[in-house]
Amino acid sequence: MYHKINSFSFKKLIPVAMIFLLANQTYAESLSANYITTFQVNETITGNVTDQDGAPIAGATVTVVETGAQAITDDSGNFTISANIGQTLSISYDGYEIQATKISGTAVSVQLKSKRDTTAIEEVTLVGYGSQKKSDLTGAISQLKADNFREGMNVSVDNLMQGKIAGVRIVQTSGEPGAGVNVSIRGIGSIRSGSTPLFVVDGVPLNNDPVSAQSPNVGLGNVQAKNPLNFLNTSDIESITVLKDASAAAIYGARGSNGVVLVTTKRGKRGEPIFTYDTYLGFSSVIKKLDLLTADEYRAAGINKSYDHGGNTDWQDEIYRNAVSSNHSVSFSKATETGNYFASLSHMDQDGIVLNSSFKRTTARLNAEESFFDNKRLKVKLNLTASDIKETGIPNGGNAGSDGQLIIHALMANPTRSVYDETGNFTNFNMNAHYNPLYLLSVYNDKTNTFRILGNTKATLRILPGLNYKFNLGVDKTMSERNTTMYPNVTDRTPKGLYVQANLDSYNVLLEHYLTYDFNLNRHNFNALAGFSYQKFKNTGTYFGVRDIAAQGAGIAPEINPGYSGTAFVPGAGYAQENELQSYFGRVNYNFDKKYLLTASLRADGSTRFGDNNKYGYFPSVAVGWTVSNENFLKDSQIINELKLRGSWGQTGNQEVPNKITQASSSLTQGSGYYLYSNLNLINGVSINRTVNPDLKWEVVEQSNIGADFSLWKNKLYGSLEYYHKTTKDPILNIPSSPLSPTSTVWRNVDAKIVNKGFEFSLGSEVIRNENFTWNVDVNGATVNNEVRDLPVSAIYSGEVSGPGLSGVTANIYRNGYEAGSFYMYNYQGIDANGKYIYEDLNTDGRIDQNDRKIFEGAIPNFTFGINSYMKYKKFDFAFSFIGQTGGYLVNNTALDLNINNLASDRNVLKSFYESGASFTNQPQLSSLYLEKSDFLRLNNVRLGYTFDMNQLKFLKSINLYISAQNLFTITNYSGYDPLVDTNKQVGGNQSLGIDYTTYPSAKTFILGATVKF
């Protein structure tokens, strides 16, 4: 039975903890030493192990030479061991030279020297609730470090991963600054719950719900949600770790089905304090322009002489601009014998390439860690970030239909029209559903201010050597206000004006308690974890609106004084939602002789989102590994330096469903009313809105993985290979209910499956490595094969298409035996002698109707890849990154709106349609004419830098100057702005895939930057 956290149970732990704290120190030391030897010692030695740069080394083995007693360093490089003054410690870690240190006091500091043949497999990698050496990992885990983030202007964390991790696909929903990004790991695993992974920032799992107030529809559609991760300053990121398979992600249970992304921010390192100033200046322009008819070409078409308005305007040039962006970030870091500190302050100011759009962000961060009591028994860590974001949006709603977006108006605008008339005012097109785009911009105002604080406090108490109690308290608080105004105008979109203010308050609190225990028995190494987690989410929103407002420039702007003019039409509406998640989790890692590895975990999650009969879900996993290179027959190999084989199986869950869908919902409505009294007054009746389903439970993703990690020829070739098979079971759908049910649909789990399977590879090479020149190349790629199976209904439709006369037409279909979100439309076969479009008559009945629609391949590319290279020659550094994909398709809904029929209605058209010889009397139909391959190869980033060593100035360490470019060129046959795009066109909550509808284009950006260290 589900229950909230009970504070009384924690009070019972207080006397137990006091007993541990007051236990005899000598007994604790001898207890630890007796695992190894019976030799009696009487000192507790604490120490810290770092690398040559002062960074802590986690997982190093510390051995007392005289007794054999051992300890393992923690995440901060710290260790505690029982030994005598005068004895010798031997510190070893793969990839570093073994160092012996004589104990001269109770505190020891050791710096290891790296071997020249250090391999990527020897690094320390974060896992859920801890870290492990990469050589000990049994799951599919990839990690990026700060050095991988050098290139480009990146607004959010997810942009940093693009093209760098096999199986992770990053797709922007829009090129607008701060816009949302779709992140998918190993394919699409759900019909309605999205594919976004769980993001965990410094140990706090974030909620993927929008954290900025939603845009109201003032006749121009709802602008798509912003990226909930854009509050983080990317310069503060130390590492990003992606948990891809179920073995790695199962420790996060109910939210791990789409994978987990662990984000760790920077902290102080050993050595001198460092003050860093990062800055850049960026210049952006639209990545390409669509090939439309020019004014002369439009006149030459000669469709209707009245459509020649005497002007010559490139409307794309009018709404797009050369945008300027800047960023300034200062940081300070320092580490002491007992702790470390990192503080930063940054400000980003990014103009969008479309007029009036912008993104401004100010962030502040403080990370601090300090140790207390005897021999660093208690360590307390604080992570705190605050951000203030100001955004200005444009009228470009994805659900605006065929006539409500700025960009489609600019693309359709007749090039013979002028921006301004003879009087200097904006030209009035005098057309319904088609307006001067510059005028539309002038009467629309959309401003959002979002303030967010994310912070957590972690405490680690050493109860006994190797046994630690850890506590984590986190808070994520967001307040957002959005002011949207459509001033009185001459269009048929809210012509009398409208103002709406929307407010969102989001609150997320996390409380975790867990124990970790590390111990060794000869060649048997154990790490155990057991814990409890409680997380509560609360979202509240209010909004109100005023219509018939004063003209623009008359009096006070409504965002400043909403009561100045107008009539309230939404008198203070609002909502509030809460949900809670309570979890118990455990994991055991076992390592025998550094050869044979075993990991097993189990998490139990209870959620208020599910029915009374299924409050809890249980998510197990198990993985094994064999480090073949540590076997005697390979120890002396000159070819194979590292080789590990591993396999895993596990289950994760998906709880991303609307709140309260298991509960009944009813309302009083006139439609269900009746006449009770003789006065014939209508009494409201009860309408049932939702059917009860107490059996609703989690979507479950079951995944198996086989992998190999290797390093050959002294790091000349290293990498990993993976095969995965991932099946989503019990998907949650809102499907037709059984007869006699009070509602037509019901939320329930169905027996369908969504299967994703494929191969992944990550290959790297230190091509050249000498004193003056270093060159590293990394290549990654992933295949995915997606299929829907056992769906209990004939089909599920989504992907609403926009266009004249296309209301209710959908492009996506979910059907058994096909890829999720496959495309469903007429099969275009060419043009006849009269210029009429020819469509395939599938059922050969002599006419073309809905029964002739055909299923085509979907949007999911079957192969994605990235190529990354880094070179350093003396003081110069040069890096570049390519990304690409093959095997996917897009519905070019923008081209559908620019169809040949536009020539019959004083609108522009794509040049290719006009030159095809098609008749302008053809009516728009969704067909394979608008289905295009999304294959591409893109030079995603390139950077050239030079570092000046300032040895002659004591206060200045170095200056790195660089130039950088993003989206420099794209090789593709896709005719739209960008083949890497996905507009949200969902229907009934079922996700859409692969539709491009007048999306805010991506930008090509050139950057001048500098990093100065003091």
N, C-alpha and C positions, 0 to 999 in steps of 0.2 A: 504494500500500500504506500502511495506517495505521501511524503511528509516533509515539512519544512525543517530547516536546521534547528536543532534544539540546543539552546545555549547552556542548559543545565548539564548536558553530557560533557561539555568542554570544561566546566568547573571541576568535574571529577578528575580531569587530567592534571590539575594544578599540583596536588600533593605528590602525584607520581613524578612530575617533572622536577619538583623540589628535591625528591629523594635522589634522582639522577644527578642533579647539580651538586648536591652535598656529599655524594658518594666519595669514599676514600680514594684519593688520586693514585696512590701506589697500587691499590687493588686494580684500578682500571688499567694501569699500564701493564701490570703483570698478566691481566686477562688477555690483553692484546698480544703480548709476547708469547704466551703459552701456545698460541696457534702454531708457532714456528719452532720454539725451543723451550727448554726448561731453565735456561740461563736467566738469572734474576737481574733486573735493571731497576734503577730508581730515579730516572729523569724522564720528563716529557719534552721532547725536542720538537719545535715547530719550525717551519721553513717555507720558502717560496722559490719556485723554479720558473725561470723566464728564458726566452731565446735571446739572440744577439741584439734584437731591437727593443728588448725590454717587455715584450708581450708575454703574458703568462702562458705556461704550457700545461694543459690539462691532460691527465692520463699517464704522466711520467711515473716510472717505478723507482721508489726510493728503498734501498736495501742497506741494513746494518751489516757490514762485512763480517764482523766478529760473531754475530748471533743468527744472521739470516732473517731477522724480522723485516717485514716489508710494509710499505704504505703506498697509496696511489694519490697523486695530486688532484685537487678538485678543479672546478671551472676557473678559479682565480689563480691556479698554480700553487695553491697552498697545500701543506701536508702536516700531519702530526704523527710522530713515531716514538716508541720507547727505546731509549739507548743511554749509554753512559758518556759523560764528558771524556774526550780522548779517543773514543772509538771512531770508526770511519764509515761515512755514508757513500754508497755508490748510486749514482743517479743515471738512469738509462731511459731513452725514449727513441723509438724508431726514427731514423733519419738524422739523429744527432750523436755526436761522440759521447761515449760513456765518461762521466766525470766522477772522480773520487774526491771527497772533501772531509777533512778531519774536523770532528766536532769540538769546537772551542768554547761554546756557550749554548744556552737553551734556544737561541734563535739562529737560524742558518739561512743564508741567501745564496742561491746557485744560479749561474748563467750558463746554459748549454751552448755549445758551438755546433752549428749545422754542418753535416757532411755535404760534400759536393754533389752526391748522387741522391739527394732527397727526392722522393717521389710524391705525387699528388695523393697516393693512397695512404700516406703516413700522417695526413693532417687530422686535426680534431674537428669533429662535426657535431653541431647541435642535433639533439633528438628531443622528442617530447619530454619535458620535465628533467632535462639533464643534457649531457654531452658524452660522446664516445670517440675513441680514435677511429679513423676511417677503416683501419685494418680490422677492427672488431665489429663493424657494422654487418648486419644480416639483411637489412631492408634496402629498398630502392630509394636512396636519398641523394640529393644533389645540393651543393652549397656554392654560393657566390660570395666573394669577399669584396671589400671596398675598392680594391684595384680593378675589379671588373666594371666599375661604374664610372670610369674616367670620361667616356665620350658623351657629348650631347647635352641637351637641355631636357631634363626629365622632371615632370611635375609630380609624379606619384611613384610609389614603390613598384607597382606592377610593371611600369614602363622599363624599369631597370632589368627585368628578366627577359625582355624580348630577344629571341634568337640565341639565348645563352644556355638554356636547359632543354635537353631532349624531352619531347612529350608535353611541353608547356606552351600553349598557344595564346598569344596576346592579341586581341582584336579591339580596336577602338570603335565605340558606337558613334563617335563624332570627333571631328578635328578641333572642336571648340576648346579653348583653354580650360583645363580642369574637368573635362567631360568624362563620362563613365567609360570603363574599360571592361570587356569580357575576358576573363581568364579561365581557360579550361585545361585540365590535366588529364591526359589519356582519354580524350574523346568526350562525348555528350552522354551523360548517364541518367538523365531524367526528362520526362515530358513536360512537366510544369514547374519544377522546383529550381530551374536554373542550373548552371554548371560552375558557379563561383566557389573556389576553395575557401577553407577557413583560414583567416589571417590572424596570427598571434604576434603581438608586438610586445617585446620584453616580458613575455609570460602572461599577457592579458589577451584572451580570445576576443576578437571584435565581432560586432553584429554587422551582417552584410546589408541590413536595411538602410535606405537613404538617411543621411544625417543632415541634409539641407532641405529647407522647406520646398514643397512641390509647387510647380508653376500652375496657376489656374488657366483655364481655357477661356480666353477673351475673344474667341472667334478665330484664333490662329493655331489651335492645337496646344497640347501640353508639351513644353520643352522637356527633353529627356533628363533624367536624374543625373546629378553630378557624381563624380567618383568619390566614394566615402573614404578613400585612402589619400586624397590630395592634401590632407592637413599635415602630413609629415614632411619635414625638410630632408630631401634625399641626401644632402651632404652629411647628415647625422647618422646615416646607416652604416653599420660596421659589416653586417653580413645578412644574406637572405638564404634560408635553407628550405628546400621543398621536399616534403614527405610524400612520395608518390604511391607506394604500394600499401596494402592493408596492414602489413606487419609494422610499418613505420607510423601509419596514421591511426591505427586502432586505439591507441592510448587516448585519442580525442573522441572516440566512440561515435556518438550520434551526429557529430558535425564533420566527420572525416571522410565522407563518401566521395567528395570531389577533390580530395587531397588537402594537405595542410601546408601553409607557408609561414615559416617562423622568421620574424624580422627582429634583428638585434641591433640596438643603437650603440654608438661609440662610448668608450670609457677611457680614463687616463691610463697611460702606460708608464712603465719604469723609465727612468732617465730624467733629463732636464725637462722642466715645464715647457709646454709648447703652446704658443699663441698663433693661430692660423687665420688668415683673411682670404676668402675665396670670392671672386667676382667675375662676372661675364656680361657682355653686351651682345644681344642676339638680333638678327635681322631676318624676318620671315616673309615668305610670299607663297601664294597658292601653288600646290605641287604641279598642277597642270590646268589647262582650260578645256572645256568641252568644245568640240568642233561644230559650231552652229553656222547658219547662214549669216553672212555679213549683210550690210544694208544694200550694197550693189547687187549681191547675189539674190537677195530677197526681191528686189525690184525686177531683176531679170526673170524671176520665176513667173511674174505677171499673172498671178492667180486672180487678183482683183485690184484694179487701179486705185480704188478708195483706200486700200490698205497701205499705200505709199504716203507717209506723213511728212516727207521732206527732210527728215533728220538722218543722222549717221552716228549711231551710239553702239558701243560695245558694252552691254549691260554688265557683263562679268567684270570688266575693268572698273565699272562704277561702284560695285559693292565690295570688291576685294581691294586690299591695300597692302603696301609694304609695311609690315608691323615691326615695332621695336620692343624688345624685352630686355630687362636687366635683372640681375640678382646680386645681392650682397650678403655675405655670411661671415661672421666672426665666431671663433671657437677658442676655448682654453681647456687644456688637459694637463693633468698632473697625477702622479702616483707617489705614495709614500710607503713606508714600511708596513703601515697598518691599513691603508685604504687607497682609493683613487677617486678622481673627480673629473667631470667633463661638463662644460657649460657652453651653450651656443646661442646666438641671436642671428636671425636672418630675415631678409625682406626680398620677395620676388614681385616684379611688376611686369606682367605679360599682356601685351595687346594682341587681340585676335586678328586674323587676316581678313575678317569681315568687319565692316564698319560698326562701331558702337559696342563691340564685344571686348571684354577684358577680364583679367584674373589678377588679383592682388592678394598676396599672402605674407603675413608676418608671423614668425614662429620664435618661440623661446624654449630652450631645453636645459634641464639640469639633471645629470646623472651623478650619483655619489654613492660610495661604498666605504664603510668604516668597520673596524674590528674592535671588540670590547672584551673586558675581563681577562682572566689568565690565559696566556698562550692562544689568543684570538679565539676563545671559545664561542663567542657570539659575533656574527657578522650581519650587518644591516645594510641593505641596498635600497636606494631610492631612485626611481626613474620618473621624470615629470616633464611633460611637454604641453605647451599651450599654443594655440594658433588662432589667428583672426583672419578670415578670408572675406574679401569683398569681390563680388562678381557682377558683371553687367552682361545681360543676355540679349539675344535677338529673337524675333518672332519666327521660329523655325521648328514648330512642333511636329513630331513624327506621326501623330494621329490627326493631322489637320485636314485630311482628305486631299482632294486634287487641287485645291485652290487657296490654301491658307498658309503657305510658307513663303518666307522671303526669297529663298534661293530659287524655288520653282518659278516665282514671278519674274525674277531676273533672267532666268534661262528662256522663259516663254516670251519675254517682252519683244515686240516687233523692233528690229534694229533701225527702222526708219523713223522711230519716234525719238523725241528729244527729252532730256531730263527736265528742262525748264521750258516754260512757254514764253511768249513775247513779253509778258509783264514781269518775268523773273521768278514767278511762282512755279512750284512743281507742276509738270504737265499732268492733267487729269485724263486718264485713259477713257473715262466714261463707259466702263464695261463692268458688268457683274462678274464677280469671282476672278478678276484680273486687274491688278493695280500697279501703279508706278512703284517699283521696289524702294526707291530712295524716299518717296513720300511715306510709304509704309514704315520705314525706319524712323522717320521724323516724328511720327505720332505715337510711337510705341516706346515704353520705358520699362525696363525690368532689372531691378537691383536686388541682390541677395547678400546678406551679411550673416556669416556663420562663425560662431566662437566655440572652440572645442578644447577641452582639457582631458588629457589621458595621463594617468599616473598610477604607480603601484609601489608598494613597499614590500620588500622581501627580507625575511630574517632567517638565518641558518644558525641553529644551536647544536654544537657538538656535545652529544650526551655521553658517548663513549668513543674511543678511537674507532673510526669507520662508521659509526652510527650517528646520523644527523637528523634532527627535526627541522622541517622547513615550513615557513608560513608565507603566504602571498595574499595581500589585500590590494585589489585594483579597482579603480573608478574611471569610467569613461563618460564624460558629461558634454552634451552639445546643446547649444541654443542657436536657433536660426530664425531670421526674419526675412521675408521676401515681399517686396512691394512691386506690384505690376500695374501699369497704367496704360490704357488705350484711350488717348484723347479724342474728343469729338472730331470726326473726319468725314470725307466725302465718299468713302467706300460703303459697301453693304455689310461690313464687319463692325458690329457695335458702333453705328454711326453717331450715337449720342454720347459715347464715351463710357468708360468703366474703370474703376479702381478696385483692386483686391489686395488685402494684406493677409499673408499666411504665415503662421508661426509654428515652429516645431521645437519641442523640448525632448531630448533623448537622454536616457540615463541607464547605465549598465554598471553593476557592481559585482565584483568577484571576490570570493573567499575560498582559500585553499589551505589544507593542512596535509603534509605528507612526510613520511619517513624514508630515508635512504640508508642502505647498509652495504658497505664494501668490505670484503674480507677475502683472504687467500688461504688455502690449505695446500701447501706444497705447490704443485702445478695447477691446482684447481682455483680459478678466480671467479668470484661471485659479485654481482651487483643486484640488489633487490630494492624495489620501490613499492610503496603502498600509500594510498592517499584518499582524500575526500575533497570534493569541489562543489561549491554552490554559486550559481550565477543568476542574477535577476535582471530582467530587461523591462524598461518602462518607456513608453512613447506617448506623448500628449501633443495635441495640436489644436490650435484655434485659428479661425479665419473670419473675416467679415468683408463686405463689399459695398461699394457705392456706385450707382449708375447715374446717368444724366449729369455728368460733372461739367465744371466750367471749362471753357476753351483753353487750349495750351497757351501759356503766357499771361492768362487773365487771373489775377489774384495769386493765391498760395497753392503750390503744388500739393496734390492730395497725399503724397507720401509724408509730407511735413504736417499737414493739417487735414485729415480725412473728413472732418466735419465742415469744411469751408463751404462746400456746395455739393449738390447731388442728393439722391435718395437712397437710403440703405435698402439693399435687397437681400443681404445675408446678415441678419441681425445677430451676430455673435454666436456662430456655430462652433462646435469643437468635438473632440474625441479623446479617448484615453485607452491604452492597451497595456497589459502586463503579461509577462510569462516568466516562468522560472525553470531552472535546470539544476537537478541535484545528481551528483555522480560519485561513484566509488571506483577506484582504479588501482591496478597493480601490475608490476612487470618484474621479470627475472631475466638477467643476462648471465650466461655461463660461458666460461672460456677455459678450455683445457689445453695447457701447454702452448698457448698461442696458435693452436692448430684447428681445434674443433670448437665451433661456436653454436650457441643455442639462445634464442630469445623467445619468451612467451609472455603475453599480456592479456588482460581482461579488463574491460570497463563496463560498468552498469550505469546507464543514464535514465533518470526519471524526468519527465517533462509534463508541464501543465497543458501542453498543446494536444495531448493524445487522450484517448478514451479511458474511462474508468477501468476497463478490463485489460488495458495494455499501457499502464503508466511507465513501465520500465522496459528498456531494451538492453540486451547483453551482446557485447561485441568482443569476441576472442580473436587472437592471432597467435601464430607460431612461425618461427623461422629458424633455419639451420645454415651453417656456413662451414666451409673447409678451406683453411689457408694452406693450399697445396705447396706453396713456395717455402714453407717452414718444415716440410718433410725432408728427411736426410737425402733422398735421391735428387732433390732440387736445390739444396742449400748452396752448392758450389757452382750452380749454373751461371754461365756468362751471358746467357740470353734472357732467361726469365728471372727478373729481380723480385717481382711480386705477382702472385696469382692466387685469387680466392674465388671459389665457387659458392653460390648461395641459392637458397630456395625459400619461399614463404607462402603462407596462406592466411587469410584473415577476413573478417567482416567489419564493415563500418556502416554508419547510418546516415540518414538524411531527415532532419526534422523541419526543413524549411517549408512549412505550410501555414496558411492563415490561422490566426488565433481563434479559438472557440468553435472550430468547424465540427467538433464532435458533439456540440450541444445544440439543443433546440433553439430556434429563433422565431419569434412571431411579432406581429404588429397589428395595430388597429387601423383599418382603412375603410374608406367609403365603398370601395369596390366590393368588399365583402359584407357590406351593411345590410340592414333590413329595417322595415317599418314596424315599430313596436307599439306605437300609440296611435290613436285616432286622428291626431293632428297632422299626420303624414310627415313628421320630421324624420329624416333618415338617421338611424343610429349606426355608428361605426361597428363593423364586425371584425373578427379575428382572422388574420391571414397567416398561414404557416409559411415561413421563409426558408427554413432549413430543417432537414430531418435528422433526428438523433442517431448517432452511431458510436456507441461506447466501445466498439471493437477496433476502431481505427488505430493503427500502429505505424511504426517507422518504415520508411523505405530502407531496404538493406542492400548494400553493395558487397558482394563476395568477390574476392580477387586473389588470384595466385600469380606468383612471379618467380622466374628463374633468371639468375644473373651471374655475371662474372666480372671481376675487377682485376686489372693486370697492369704491370709495368715491365717493359722490355728494353734490353740494350741500354741499361743505365739511363732510363728516362727518355730515350729517343722516341719511344712510343708508349703511351699510357692511356688508360680509359676504362670504359665499362660497356658491357652488352647486356641487354634485358629482353625477355619475352614476358608479356603479361596477358592475362585473360580476366576480364572484369565484367561481372554480370550484376545488373540492378534487378532486384526482386521486390515483389509487393509494392509496385509504384502506386502512389496516391493520386486518384483522379476524381473529378466531379463528373460522374457518368449518369445516364438515365436510370432512374429508380425502378423498382419492381411495381407491378400493378397494385392499385389501392394505396400507394404511399401518399402522404400528405403533400409532397413536392415532386416535381418532375425529375429532379436530379438529386443525387446523394453523394457525399464524399465517402469513398471507401478504398481499401486496398484491392487491387486486382491481381490476377495470376500472371500478368504479362512479364516479359523480361526485355531488358535492353542490354545487348552484349557489345562490349568493346574489346578488341584484341589486337595485338600488334607487336612490333619490334622497336627497340630504341638502341641507339649507340651514341657514345661520347668518346671521341678520340682526340688525343693531344700529343704534341711533340715539342721538345726543346730542340728545334732544328739546329740552332747555333747557340753555344754558350761559352764565351771566353771573357777575358778581362774587359774588353772594350765593346763587345757586341753580343747582344742577347736577342734571340728571335723565338717566340712561342707561337704555335698555331693550334687552335682547337676547332674541331668540327663536330657538330651534333646533328642527329636526324631521328625521326620517329615516323612509323607507319601506324595507321589505325583503320580497322575494319569494324563498322558499326552496323547492327541489325536489330530490328524490333521483332520479338517473337511472342506468340501466345496472347496477343491482345484480344480481350473478350468482345470487342466491338469491331465492326467492319473497318472503321477508319476514324481518326481524330484529325481535325483540320485546324490550321493556324496560319499566320502570316498574311494578314489582311493587306490587300493591294489597293493603292490609291490611284485614281484616275477617273476621267469623265465617264460616267455610265458603268463604273466598275464597283459600285457599292456592294459590299458583302462578298466579293470574290476573294478567295484565299489561294495562296501559292504553296503552302506546306501541307504535307500529309504524313501521318503516322499510320503505317499499315504493316501487317505481318510480312516478314520476308524482305523488307526494304529498310534502307537506312533511315534513322530518325530524321524527321523534317525533310524528307525527299520532296521534290517539286512535282506539282500536279497541274497540268495545263494542256492546251491544244498543241499539237505537233505542227509547227509551221513548215511548209514544204516549198515555198517560193511564191512567185507572182505570175499570173496568167497574162494573156495578150492584152487584156484591158486594164492591167495594173492592179487587179484585185488579188488580195492575199489568198493563198491556197492552204487549207488545213487538212490533215489526214482524217479521213472518215473511218474511224476504227471499227465501228460495227456495220459498216457498208450498207447503211439504210438510206443513203442518198441525201442526207442532210447533216449539218454540223450543229450539234447541241452539246449539252453537258455530259452526255454519255460517251462523247468522243475524246474526253480528256485522258491524258496519258501520264504515267509516272516516270519521271526522269531522275537521274542521279542528283544527290543532295549537295548541301553546302560544305559538308565536312571534308577537308582535303585529306587524301589518303597518304600524303607524305609532306612533312614539314622539316625544315632544316635551318641551320645557322652556321656561319663560318666567322671565326673571330681570330684576329692576329694582333700580336703586340711585339714591337721591335724597339730596342734601345741601343743607340750607338753613342758612346761617350755621354755627352750632355743632351743629346737629342732623343726624343721618344716619339714613336709613330704607331698608331693603332687604327684598325678598321674592322667593320662588322658588316657581313652580308646576312640577309634573311630571305627565305623563300618558301614556296609551297606549290604543290601540284595535286591535281585530281579533284578539286572542288569546283563548285559552280555558284554563280550569283544571279538573282533576278534583278535586272537593271530596271527598277521601277521608275527611276528618273527618265530613262529613255522612253519608257511607256508613256510618260506624261509629255514627252516631246515628240509624239508620234506624227505621222504624215498628215493626219486630219487637222493639225493646228493651222495649216495653210488656208483652211477654209474658214477660219475664225479669227483672223488678224493677229495670229501668234506665230512665234518662230518655231523652227524644227531642226533636228539634227541634220547636218549636211548629208550624211550617209543615207538617210531615209529618202531625202529628195533625189539624190543621185541614183537610187535603186530603181527608179521608174515606177514606183508605187503611186496609185491614184490617191489624191487627197480626200476622196470620198470614203476611203476605208475607215471603218469605225474601229476604235481601239479595242483589242481583245488580248487577254493574257495568254501568251503563247511562247513557244520556244524561240521565237524571233528575239525575245528579250532575255533569253537565258544564255549566259556567257561564262566561259571558263574564268576562274579566278587565279590561275597560275601566274606566278611572278617571281622575279629575282630583284632584290633591292639592295643598293648600297645604303645600309641603314645609318651608319655612323662612320666618320673618318676624322682623325685628330693628329695634329703635328704640334709637338711642344719642345721647348728648350729650357733647361734648368740652369740658372746662374747660382753658383756657390758663392756665398758672401763671407768668405773666411776673414776678410780684412775688417769686417764690421762685427763687433762682438754681439750687438743686439739683433742682428739679422742673420738667419740661418740660410735661407734659400728663397729664390723666386723662380716659379715656373710660369712661363708665358706660352700660350697655346692658341691655335686656331682650330676650329672644329666645324663640321657640317653634318646635318641630318637630312635623310631622305634625298640624297644628292641626285640619284636617278633610279628609275624603276623600269625594268624590262617586262612588259606584259602586253597581251592582246586585249585586255579588258578596256572597254571604251569609256567607262565612267571615270570619276575623279581618282578613285583608289580601290584596288581589288581587296585590300585588307580592311573590310568594313562590315558592319552588321547593325542595321536599324531595327529597333525594337518595334515589331508589328504583331505582337502576340494577340491571340483571340481567346477569351475565356480563361486567361491565366496560363494557357499552354504556350510554351515558348516558341517563337519564330526563329528561323535560321536562314541566313544568306539572302537578305533583302536589302537593297541599296536604294533608299528613297531620299533624294535631295539632301543627302547628308552634308553637314558642314565639312568642307574638304580638309585634308591634311595639308601641312605646310612644309616647304623646303626652308631650312634654317641654316644660317651661317653665324658662327659665334667667335668672338674675341674674348679671351679670358686670362685670368692670372690667379695663381695660388702663391701666397706669400707666407712664409713661416718665420716667426720671431723666437 
